[in-house]
Amino acid sequence: MNLVGYAIKTLRISKGLTQEQLTAKCNLVGWDISRGTLAKIESKVRRVTDYEVSYLAKALGVREQDLFNEIPSKKIK
C-alpha cells in the first residue's frame, strides 16, 4: 500500500519541481532513485518503505508526517 504518492506529487508540483529535479534532490540526500521509480510512487503503483519516506521528506524540505497530511479524503456514500 502506498499512502504518500498523492502528497509527494502535490508537494513536488507546489514547489515547482519536475520529477527529474526531485530525483536529483533525493540523490543528494543519499537515495539513488530514478525518475521512473518516482513516477510509480506518485501514481501509487509502487510501495514506499519507511526509509524512502524519510528521504523524500528531506528532498522536499518537509517533515515526514507532512507526506501523510496531504492524503485526500474519500466521501463515504
Helices and strands as residue ranges (DSSP letters): H 5-14, H 19-28, H 35-42, H 50-60, H 66-69
